[in-house]
Amino acid sequence: MPTFSLRALLLAVSLILPLAVAQAASLDGLAVDVENQSEPVLCAEKDNVAVAFSNKNVRSFRIEAAHPVYLSPVMRANIEPDWTACDMSQDPIFKAAVPPKKITLVGQPELWLVGYTYPSFWRPATATVRIGDKVYNDIHMLQVWVLKEGRADEVLVLYPQDGYWRPRPMTPANMEVTAYGSSFLIGPIEKEGRPLVKIKEAAFDPDARQFTLSFERGGSATVKIATVDPNRIALDVAFDHGIDGGPFAMLRSMYVTEFNNDTARIAVREQGAKGWREDNVMKFDHANATDIWIGRLSPSQHNTTSPDVVFNSFSDGPTPKRPKSEIPSEVSTKPIK
């Protein structure tokens, strides 16, 4: 098999696909406590990666998901599940109170919100979904679809019954599909066998492209789709007050090996540091950082095209400060000299 230098690989990718990368550093944001709570597993369908963010003063921040640097239209975009070495027999199962269904909750020309009720879920369905004056029960999953430049893409998923979100940029025009990968939690995080956020109500305003969450433990948050295109999706998160006594957000993902994962690397810009600290996501321990990138530098056999995720612009105000990128928003298509 021929070998290629990293320089040659980046040149090849840049000539094929003008990628955008997640913002590099916000520079002036609050620092948050970053704690790795990950545990090793053999099953590729269990989220064993858990990176928690804590700071009781944080009122707002930004989450970005961007295509990985190695993305190319000629690569194999594997999105099939891998149930090797998986035993789910002890997982809790709650049957739905109503038959399985799919319902379009919002049907605008350029945006749709679709709700799903499954035959069963690992938790009872207690959260409600509100669109205007209409309230829906027993919704297990919400999908946000957007139409841009003639192409429709599913870009964001929320599971209201356990508080998990999954973001994905729109697929580049010269590719058929890209995968979801890592997920995240926002709000007062609890643990019932696995981390979760108990949502009382999830309301969606299609004109503002914004979710408003009411939590069972009290308090609320908004999640606004600030930007979405074939390069990245950016979400602005704001709380009505800071969350004390535990994490306010968590990145959840899967890592079995370097070749079988949804995320493999982490980089943090620690408060006052002149550069980034990088590590394998399972070896990383703790940091006090203003910016956190979690992703991959090379393809994996599992969810090969899943996006990288960045958390930054942490602020004690209700509006997150916009990141000041240290790197260009697009990889140059000019030849590398």
Secondary structure as GFF3:
##gff-version 3
##sequence-region A 1 337
A	DSSP	alpha_helix	6	16	.	.	.	ID=ss1
A	DSSP	beta_strand	32	36	.	.	.	ID=ss2
A	DSSP	beta_strand	49	54	.	.	.	ID=ss3
A	DSSP	beta_strand	60	66	.	.	.	ID=ss4
A	DSSP	beta_strand	94	95	.	.	.	ID=ss5
A	DSSP	beta_strand	101	108	.	.	.	ID=ss6
A	DSSP	beta_strand	111	117	.	.	.	ID=ss7
A	DSSP	beta_strand	120	121	.	.	.	ID=ss8
A	DSSP	beta_strand	128	131	.	.	.	ID=ss9
A	DSSP	beta_strand	134	136	.	.	.	ID=ss10
A	DSSP	beta_strand	141	148	.	.	.	ID=ss11
A	DSSP	beta_strand	151	159	.	.	.	ID=ss12
A	DSSP	beta_strand	164	167	.	.	.	ID=ss13
A	DSSP	beta_strand	183	186	.	.	.	ID=ss14
A	DSSP	beta_strand	189	191	.	.	.	ID=ss15
A	DSSP	beta_strand	195	197	.	.	.	ID=ss16
A	DSSP	beta_strand	199	205	.	.	.	ID=ss17
A	DSSP	beta_strand	210	215	.	.	.	ID=ss18
A	DSSP	beta_strand	220	228	.	.	.	ID=ss19
A	DSSP	beta_strand	232	239	.	.	.	ID=ss20
A	DSSP	beta_strand	249	253	.	.	.	ID=ss21
A	DSSP	beta_strand	255	257	.	.	.	ID=ss22
A	DSSP	beta_strand	260	261	.	.	.	ID=ss23
A	DSSP	beta_strand	265	270	.	.	.	ID=ss24
A	DSSP	beta_strand	277	280	.	.	.	ID=ss25
A	DSSP	beta_strand	286	295	.	.	.	ID=ss26
A	DSSP	beta_strand	308	315	.	.	.	ID=ss27
###
